[in-house]
């Protein structure tokens, strides 16, 4: 059995980290999810976003628009 590792060059890795940091600082759960889905991480969620605070904030925002 052999491991099949995915690699990224340093520039791609740094960009991924920058994107994740920005989305986290913006509290943008959808962007975080999209970044992880597009990154070579093997991230395969089985459910929607389960952050209750984010969901409530999103609901409140939709009620004011």
N, CA, C and O atoms as a CHARMM CRD file, in Angstrom:
* protein
*
  260
    1    1 UNK  N      0.85700  -1.17700   0.00000 PROA 1      0.00000
    2    1 UNK  CA     0.00000   0.00000   0.00000 PROA 1      0.00000
    3    1 UNK  C      0.90300   1.24100   0.00000 PROA 1      0.00000
    4    1 UNK  O      1.87200   1.30400   0.75700 PROA 1      0.00000
    5    2 UNK  N      0.59100   2.20000  -0.82900 PROA 2      0.00000
    6    2 UNK  CA     1.36900   3.43800  -0.88600 PROA 2      0.00000
    7    2 UNK  C      0.45600   4.63000  -0.63800 PROA 2      0.00000
    8    2 UNK  O     -0.73600   4.59900  -0.94600 PROA 2      0.00000
    9    3 UNK  N      1.02800   5.65400  -0.08700 PROA 3      0.00000
   10    3 UNK  CA     0.27200   6.89100   0.17200 PROA 3      0.00000
   11    3 UNK  C      0.21300   7.71300  -1.10300 PROA 3      0.00000
   12    3 UNK  O      1.17200   7.75900  -1.87400 PROA 3      0.00000
   13    4 UNK  N     -0.91200   8.35300  -1.31200 PROA 4      0.00000
   14    4 UNK  CA    -1.05900   9.26600  -2.43800 PROA 4      0.00000
   15    4 UNK  C     -1.26200  10.65400  -1.86100 PROA 4      0.00000
   16    4 UNK  O     -2.37800  11.05300  -1.52900 PROA 4      0.00000
   17    5 UNK  N     -0.18000  11.36700  -1.75200 PROA 5      0.00000
   18    5 UNK  CA    -0.23000  12.69000  -1.14300 PROA 5      0.00000
   19    5 UNK  C     -0.42600  13.76700  -2.19200 PROA 5      0.00000
   20    5 UNK  O      0.07700  13.67500  -3.31100 PROA 5      0.00000
   21    6 UNK  N     -1.16000  14.77600  -1.80700 PROA 6      0.00000
   22    6 UNK  CA    -1.36500  15.93700  -2.65800 PROA 6      0.00000
   23    6 UNK  C     -0.44600  17.03200  -2.14900 PROA 6      0.00000
   24    6 UNK  O     -0.31200  17.23100  -0.94200 PROA 6      0.00000
   25    7 UNK  N      0.17900  17.73100  -3.06100 PROA 7      0.00000
   26    7 UNK  CA     1.07200  18.79700  -2.62500 PROA 7      0.00000
   27    7 UNK  C      0.70700  20.09900  -3.32000 PROA 7      0.00000
   28    7 UNK  O      0.03800  20.11800  -4.35300 PROA 7      0.00000
   29    8 UNK  N      1.16800  21.17800  -2.71900 PROA 8      0.00000
   30    8 UNK  CA     0.96500  22.51700  -3.26600 PROA 8      0.00000
   31    8 UNK  C      2.30900  23.22200  -3.21600 PROA 8      0.00000
   32    8 UNK  O      3.11200  22.97900  -2.31500 PROA 8      0.00000
   33    9 UNK  N      2.55300  24.09700  -4.18700 PROA 9      0.00000
   34    9 UNK  CA     3.78200  24.86800  -4.07600 PROA 9      0.00000
   35    9 UNK  C      3.58200  25.96200  -3.02500 PROA 9      0.00000
   36    9 UNK  O      2.45600  26.24200  -2.61200 PROA 9      0.00000
   37   10 UNK  N      4.66000  26.56000  -2.61000 PROA 10     0.00000
   38   10 UNK  CA     4.61900  27.52400  -1.51000 PROA 10     0.00000
   39   10 UNK  C      3.69600  28.69900  -1.79600 PROA 10     0.00000
   40   10 UNK  O      2.97600  29.14100  -0.90100 PROA 10     0.00000
   41   11 UNK  N      3.70100  29.21100  -3.01100 PROA 11     0.00000
   42   11 UNK  CA     2.85500  30.36000  -3.36800 PROA 11     0.00000
   43   11 UNK  C      1.36900  30.00000  -3.27100 PROA 11     0.00000
   44   11 UNK  O      0.57400  30.78500  -2.75500 PROA 11     0.00000
   45   12 UNK  N      0.99500  28.81600  -3.76400 PROA 12     0.00000
   46   12 UNK  CA    -0.40400  28.36800  -3.66700 PROA 12     0.00000
   47   12 UNK  C     -0.81200  28.19100  -2.20800 PROA 12     0.00000
   48   12 UNK  O     -1.90800  28.58100  -1.80300 PROA 12     0.00000
   49   13 UNK  N      0.08500  27.59800  -1.43100 PROA 13     0.00000
   50   13 UNK  CA    -0.18200  27.36700  -0.01000 PROA 13     0.00000
   51   13 UNK  C     -0.37700  28.69700   0.72800 PROA 13     0.00000
   52   13 UNK  O     -1.30800  28.84900   1.51900 PROA 13     0.00000
   53   14 UNK  N      0.50700  29.64300   0.45900 PROA 14     0.00000
   54   14 UNK  CA     0.38500  30.95700   1.09700 PROA 14     0.00000
   55   14 UNK  C     -0.91700  31.64300   0.70400 PROA 14     0.00000
   56   14 UNK  O     -1.56200  32.27400   1.54100 PROA 14     0.00000
   57   15 UNK  N     -1.31100  31.52600  -0.56600 PROA 15     0.00000
   58   15 UNK  CA    -2.56600  32.13300  -1.01500 PROA 15     0.00000
   59   15 UNK  C     -3.75900  31.47100  -0.32400 PROA 15     0.00000
   60   15 UNK  O     -4.69700  32.15100   0.09100 PROA 15     0.00000
   61   16 UNK  N     -3.71800  30.16600  -0.20400 PROA 16     0.00000
   62   16 UNK  CA    -4.77800  29.43500   0.49500 PROA 16     0.00000
   63   16 UNK  C     -4.90100  29.93000   1.93600 PROA 16     0.00000
   64   16 UNK  O     -6.00300  30.19700   2.41500 PROA 16     0.00000
   65   17 UNK  N     -3.77100  30.04800   2.61700 PROA 17     0.00000
   66   17 UNK  CA    -3.79800  30.53300   3.99600 PROA 17     0.00000
   67   17 UNK  C     -4.31900  31.96000   4.08300 PROA 17     0.00000
   68   17 UNK  O     -5.09900  32.28300   4.97900 PROA 17     0.00000
   69   18 UNK  N     -3.89400  32.81500   3.16100 PROA 18     0.00000
   70   18 UNK  CA    -4.38300  34.20100   3.14300 PROA 18     0.00000
   71   18 UNK  C     -5.88700  34.25000   2.92800 PROA 18     0.00000
   72   18 UNK  O     -6.59600  35.00200   3.59700 PROA 18     0.00000
   73   19 UNK  N     -6.37300  33.43600   1.98200 PROA 19     0.00000
   74   19 UNK  CA    -7.81100  33.39600   1.69900 PROA 19     0.00000
   75   19 UNK  C     -8.59800  32.89200   2.90700 PROA 19     0.00000
   76   19 UNK  O     -9.64700  33.44100   3.24700 PROA 19     0.00000
   77   20 UNK  N     -8.08700  31.84600   3.55000 PROA 20     0.00000
   78   20 UNK  CA    -8.75100  31.31400   4.74500 PROA 20     0.00000
   79   20 UNK  C     -8.77000  32.34500   5.86800 PROA 20     0.00000
   80   20 UNK  O     -9.78700  32.51800   6.54000 PROA 20     0.00000
   81   21 UNK  N     -7.66000  33.02000   6.06700 PROA 21     0.00000
   82   21 UNK  CA    -7.58200  34.03400   7.11500 PROA 21     0.00000
   83   21 UNK  C     -8.56400  35.16200   6.85200 PROA 21     0.00000
   84   21 UNK  O     -9.26800  35.59700   7.76300 PROA 21     0.00000
   85   22 UNK  N     -8.61900  35.63500   5.62400 PROA 22     0.00000
   86   22 UNK  CA    -9.53100  36.73000   5.29500 PROA 22     0.00000
   87   22 UNK  C    -10.99100  36.31900   5.50000 PROA 22     0.00000
   88   22 UNK  O    -11.77600  37.07800   6.06800 PROA 22     0.00000
   89   23 UNK  N    -11.34900  35.13400   5.04500 PROA 23     0.00000
   90   23 UNK  CA   -12.72000  34.65400   5.21700 PROA 23     0.00000
   91   23 UNK  C    -13.05200  34.48200   6.69800 PROA 23     0.00000
   92   23 UNK  O    -14.16500  34.79000   7.12400 PROA 23     0.00000
   93   24 UNK  N    -12.10000  33.99600   7.47700 PROA 24     0.00000
   94   24 UNK  CA   -12.32500  33.82800   8.91400 PROA 24     0.00000
   95   24 UNK  C    -12.48500  35.18000   9.60100 PROA 24     0.00000
   96   24 UNK  O    -13.36400  35.34600  10.44700 PROA 24     0.00000
   97   25 UNK  N    -11.64300  36.14400   9.24500 PROA 25     0.00000
   98   25 UNK  CA   -11.74800  37.47600   9.84400 PROA 25     0.00000
   99   25 UNK  C    -13.05900  38.16600   9.45800 PROA 25     0.00000
  100   25 UNK  O    -13.60800  38.94900  10.23200 PROA 25     0.00000
  101   26 UNK  N    -13.55400  37.86700   8.25300 PROA 26     0.00000
  102   26 UNK  CA   -14.82700  38.42500   7.79100 PROA 26     0.00000
  103   26 UNK  C    -16.01800  37.62200   8.31400 PROA 26     0.00000
  104   26 UNK  O    -17.16900  37.99000   8.07800 PROA 26     0.00000
  105   27 UNK  N    -15.74600  36.54100   9.01300 PROA 27     0.00000
  106   27 UNK  CA   -16.77000  35.62100   9.51800 PROA 27     0.00000
  107   27 UNK  C    -17.67900  35.15500   8.37500 PROA 27     0.00000
  108   27 UNK  O    -18.90000  35.09000   8.51300 PROA 27     0.00000
  109   28 UNK  N    -17.04700  34.83600   7.24900 PROA 28     0.00000
  110   28 UNK  CA   -17.76100  34.42000   6.03700 PROA 28     0.00000
  111   28 UNK  C    -17.69100  32.90000   5.91400 PROA 28     0.00000
  112   28 UNK  O    -16.79500  32.35300   5.27200 PROA 28     0.00000
  113   29 UNK  N    -18.65200  32.23500   6.54100 PROA 29     0.00000
  114   29 UNK  CA   -18.66200  30.77700   6.56900 PROA 29     0.00000
  115   29 UNK  C    -18.80000  30.16400   5.17900 PROA 29     0.00000
  116   29 UNK  O    -18.20700  29.12200   4.89800 PROA 29     0.00000
  117   30 UNK  N    -19.57700  30.80100   4.31100 PROA 30     0.00000
  118   30 UNK  CA   -19.73400  30.27300   2.95900 PROA 30     0.00000
  119   30 UNK  C    -18.41900  30.33500   2.19700 PROA 30     0.00000
  120   30 UNK  O    -18.07300  29.39300   1.48400 PROA 30     0.00000
  121   31 UNK  N    -17.69100  31.42100   2.33900 PROA 31     0.00000
  122   31 UNK  CA   -16.39300  31.54000   1.67100 PROA 31     0.00000
  123   31 UNK  C    -15.41700  30.51000   2.22100 PROA 31     0.00000
  124   31 UNK  O    -14.68000  29.89100   1.45500 PROA 31     0.00000
  125   32 UNK  N    -15.40200  30.31700   3.53900 PROA 32     0.00000
  126   32 UNK  CA   -14.52100  29.30300   4.13500 PROA 32     0.00000
  127   32 UNK  C    -14.82000  27.92400   3.55100 PROA 32     0.00000
  128   32 UNK  O    -13.90900  27.17100   3.20800 PROA 32     0.00000
  129   33 UNK  N    -16.08600  27.61200   3.44700 PROA 33     0.00000
  130   33 UNK  CA   -16.48400  26.31400   2.89700 PROA 33     0.00000
  131   33 UNK  C    -16.04200  26.17700   1.44700 PROA 33     0.00000
  132   33 UNK  O    -15.51400  25.13600   1.05400 PROA 33     0.00000
  133   34 UNK  N    -16.25300  27.21500   0.65300 PROA 34     0.00000
  134   34 UNK  CA   -15.86900  27.17400  -0.76300 PROA 34     0.00000
  135   34 UNK  C    -14.35900  27.03700  -0.92300 PROA 34     0.00000
  136   34 UNK  O    -13.88600  26.27900  -1.77100 PROA 34     0.00000
  137   35 UNK  N    -13.61000  27.76500  -0.11500 PROA 35     0.00000
  138   35 UNK  CA   -12.14700  27.67300  -0.17900 PROA 35     0.00000
  139   35 UNK  C    -11.70500  26.24100   0.12500 PROA 35     0.00000
  140   35 UNK  O    -10.86000  25.68200  -0.57400 PROA 35     0.00000
  141   36 UNK  N    -12.27800  25.65900   1.16200 PROA 36     0.00000
  142   36 UNK  CA   -11.91200  24.29600   1.53100 PROA 36     0.00000
  143   36 UNK  C    -12.34300  23.28400   0.47100 PROA 36     0.00000
  144   36 UNK  O    -11.64000  22.30300   0.22800 PROA 36     0.00000
  145   37 UNK  N    -13.48800  23.51400  -0.15500 PROA 37     0.00000
  146   37 UNK  CA   -13.94500  22.61100  -1.20500 PROA 37     0.00000
  147   37 UNK  C    -13.03200  22.66100  -2.42200 PROA 37     0.00000
  148   37 UNK  O    -12.78700  21.63800  -3.06300 PROA 37     0.00000
  149   38 UNK  N    -12.53300  23.84100  -2.73900 PROA 38     0.00000
  150   38 UNK  CA   -11.69500  24.00400  -3.92000 PROA 38     0.00000
  151   38 UNK  C    -10.23300  23.64800  -3.66300 PROA 38     0.00000
  152   38 UNK  O     -9.49500  23.34900  -4.60300 PROA 38     0.00000
  153   39 UNK  N     -9.81700  23.67600  -2.42700 PROA 39     0.00000
  154   39 UNK  CA    -8.42800  23.35300  -2.07900 PROA 39     0.00000
  155   39 UNK  C     -8.21800  21.83800  -2.15800 PROA 39     0.00000
  156   39 UNK  O     -9.16100  21.07000  -1.97000 PROA 39     0.00000
  157   40 UNK  N     -7.00100  21.41400  -2.43100 PROA 40     0.00000
  158   40 UNK  CA    -6.72100  19.96800  -2.48600 PROA 40     0.00000
  159   40 UNK  C     -6.58200  19.36900  -1.09200 PROA 40     0.00000
  160   40 UNK  O     -5.51500  18.89200  -0.70500 PROA 40     0.00000
  161   41 UNK  N     -7.69300  19.40500  -0.34000 PROA 41     0.00000
  162   41 UNK  CA    -7.66300  18.95100   1.04900 PROA 41     0.00000
  163   41 UNK  C     -8.41000  17.64700   1.27800 PROA 41     0.00000
  164   41 UNK  O     -8.25800  17.01800   2.32500 PROA 41     0.00000
  165   42 UNK  N     -9.21200  17.24000   0.30800 PROA 42     0.00000
  166   42 UNK  CA   -10.04400  16.06700   0.51800 PROA 42     0.00000
  167   42 UNK  C    -11.28000  16.38500   1.33800 PROA 42     0.00000
  168   42 UNK  O    -11.98000  15.47500   1.78100 PROA 42     0.00000
  169   43 UNK  N    -11.56000  17.67000   1.54800 PROA 43     0.00000
  170   43 UNK  CA   -12.72000  18.09700   2.33400 PROA 43     0.00000
  171   43 UNK  C    -13.99500  17.78100   1.56200 PROA 43     0.00000
  172   43 UNK  O    -14.22200  18.30900   0.47300 PROA 43     0.00000
  173   44 UNK  N    -14.82700  16.91100   2.14000 PROA 44     0.00000
  174   44 UNK  CA   -16.08600  16.51500   1.51800 PROA 44     0.00000
  175   44 UNK  C    -17.16600  16.54500   2.59400 PROA 44     0.00000
  176   44 UNK  O    -17.44700  15.52300   3.21900 PROA 44     0.00000
  177   45 UNK  N    -17.77000  17.70800   2.81100 PROA 45     0.00000
  178   45 UNK  CA   -18.78400  17.80100   3.87100 PROA 45     0.00000
  179   45 UNK  C    -20.03100  16.99800   3.52300 PROA 45     0.00000
  180   45 UNK  O    -20.38900  16.84200   2.35500 PROA 45     0.00000
  181   46 UNK  N    -20.66700  16.50400   4.54700 PROA 46     0.00000
  182   46 UNK  CA   -21.89700  15.74100   4.34400 PROA 46     0.00000
  183   46 UNK  C    -23.13500  16.53400   4.73900 PROA 46     0.00000
  184   46 UNK  O    -24.25900  16.11400   4.46600 PROA 46     0.00000
  185   47 UNK  N    -22.93300  17.67300   5.37800 PROA 47     0.00000
  186   47 UNK  CA   -24.04700  18.50300   5.82900 PROA 47     0.00000
  187   47 UNK  C    -23.80700  19.94000   5.40800 PROA 47     0.00000
  188   47 UNK  O    -22.74500  20.28300   4.88800 PROA 47     0.00000
  189   48 UNK  N    -24.80300  20.76800   5.63700 PROA 48     0.00000
  190   48 UNK  CA   -24.66100  22.19200   5.38800 PROA 48     0.00000
  191   48 UNK  C    -23.82900  22.82900   6.48500 PROA 48     0.00000
  192   48 UNK  O    -23.28000  22.13900   7.34400 PROA 48     0.00000
  193   49 UNK  N    -23.74200  24.13000   6.45000 PROA 49     0.00000
  194   49 UNK  CA   -22.98900  24.86100   7.46900 PROA 49     0.00000
  195   49 UNK  C    -23.75800  24.77600   8.77800 PROA 49     0.00000
  196   49 UNK  O    -24.94100  25.11300   8.83300 PROA 49     0.00000
  197   50 UNK  N    -23.08500  24.32400   9.83300 PROA 50     0.00000
  198   50 UNK  CA   -23.74500  24.09200  11.11500 PROA 50     0.00000
  199   50 UNK  C    -23.41200  25.12200  12.17700 PROA 50     0.00000
  200   50 UNK  O    -23.53400  24.83800  13.36900 PROA 50     0.00000
  201   51 UNK  N    -22.99900  26.29500  11.77700 PROA 51     0.00000
  202   51 UNK  CA   -22.65100  27.35000  12.72400 PROA 51     0.00000
  203   51 UNK  C    -23.91900  28.13400  13.06500 PROA 51     0.00000
  204   51 UNK  O    -24.41300  28.91100  12.24800 PROA 51     0.00000
  205   52 UNK  N    -24.43300  27.93000  14.25800 PROA 52     0.00000
  206   52 UNK  CA   -25.70800  28.53700  14.63900 PROA 52     0.00000
  207   52 UNK  C    -25.63400  30.05100  14.75500 PROA 52     0.00000
  208   52 UNK  O    -26.59800  30.74500  14.43100 PROA 52     0.00000
  209   53 UNK  N    -24.50300  30.57100  15.21100 PROA 53     0.00000
  210   53 UNK  CA   -24.33900  32.02500  15.31700 PROA 53     0.00000
  211   53 UNK  C    -24.35200  32.64100  13.91900 PROA 53     0.00000
  212   53 UNK  O    -25.01200  33.65500  13.69200 PROA 53     0.00000
  213   54 UNK  N    -23.62600  32.03200  12.98600 PROA 54     0.00000
  214   54 UNK  CA   -23.59500  32.51100  11.60400 PROA 54     0.00000
  215   54 UNK  C    -24.99000  32.42900  10.97600 PROA 54     0.00000
  216   54 UNK  O    -25.41900  33.36000  10.29400 PROA 54     0.00000
  217   55 UNK  N    -25.68700  31.33300  11.20200 PROA 55     0.00000
  218   55 UNK  CA   -27.02400  31.16100  10.63800 PROA 55     0.00000
  219   55 UNK  C    -27.98100  32.23200  11.16500 PROA 55     0.00000
  220   55 UNK  O    -28.77900  32.78100  10.40600 PROA 55     0.00000
  221   56 UNK  N    -27.90200  32.52500  12.45900 PROA 56     0.00000
  222   56 UNK  CA   -28.77200  33.55500  13.03400 PROA 56     0.00000
  223   56 UNK  C    -28.42500  34.92600  12.46900 PROA 56     0.00000
  224   56 UNK  O    -29.32200  35.70600  12.15000 PROA 56     0.00000
  225   57 UNK  N    -27.14100  35.22900  12.34200 PROA 57     0.00000
  226   57 UNK  CA   -26.72900  36.52100  11.77500 PROA 57     0.00000
  227   57 UNK  C    -27.19600  36.64300  10.33400 PROA 57     0.00000
  228   57 UNK  O    -27.65200  37.70600   9.91200 PROA 57     0.00000
  229   58 UNK  N    -27.08200  35.56300   9.58300 PROA 58     0.00000
  230   58 UNK  CA   -27.54900  35.57500   8.18900 PROA 58     0.00000
  231   58 UNK  C    -29.06300  35.78400   8.13000 PROA 58     0.00000
  232   58 UNK  O    -29.55300  36.53300   7.28400 PROA 58     0.00000
  233   59 UNK  N    -29.80300  35.12700   9.02100 PROA 59     0.00000
  234   59 UNK  CA   -31.26000  35.29700   9.07500 PROA 59     0.00000
  235   59 UNK  C    -31.60900  36.74400   9.42200 PROA 59     0.00000
  236   59 UNK  O    -32.46800  37.35500   8.78500 PROA 59     0.00000
  237   60 UNK  N    -30.93400  37.28400  10.43800 PROA 60     0.00000
  238   60 UNK  CA   -31.20900  38.67000  10.84700 PROA 60     0.00000
  239   60 UNK  C    -30.93700  39.63700   9.70700 PROA 60     0.00000
  240   60 UNK  O    -31.70100  40.57500   9.48400 PROA 60     0.00000
  241   61 UNK  N    -29.84400  39.40500   8.98600 PROA 61     0.00000
  242   61 UNK  CA   -29.49200  40.27200   7.85800 PROA 61     0.00000
  243   61 UNK  C    -30.55400  40.20500   6.77500 PROA 61     0.00000
  244   61 UNK  O    -30.88400  41.22900   6.17600 PROA 61     0.00000
  245   62 UNK  N    -31.09600  39.02500   6.51100 PROA 62     0.00000
  246   62 UNK  CA   -32.11200  38.88000   5.47400 PROA 62     0.00000
  247   62 UNK  C    -33.41800  39.57000   5.86800 PROA 62     0.00000
  248   62 UNK  O    -34.19600  39.97800   5.00500 PROA 62     0.00000
  249   63 UNK  N    -33.65100  39.69500   7.16000 PROA 63     0.00000
  250   63 UNK  CA   -34.87700  40.33500   7.62700 PROA 63     0.00000
  251   63 UNK  C    -34.80400  41.85900   7.52000 PROA 63     0.00000
  252   63 UNK  O    -35.83600  42.52800   7.45700 PROA 63     0.00000
  253   64 UNK  N    -33.58500  42.40500   7.49800 PROA 64     0.00000
  254   64 UNK  CA   -33.44000  43.85400   7.42700 PROA 64     0.00000
  255   64 UNK  C    -33.33200  44.35100   5.99600 PROA 64     0.00000
  256   64 UNK  O    -33.41000  45.55600   5.75600 PROA 64     0.00000
  257   65 UNK  N    -33.15200  43.44400   5.03900 PROA 65     0.00000
  258   65 UNK  CA   -33.04300  43.84800   3.62200 PROA 65     0.00000
  259   65 UNK  C    -34.34600  43.72100   2.91300 PROA 65     0.00000
  260   65 UNK  O    -34.43200  44.01800   1.72100 PROA 65     0.00000
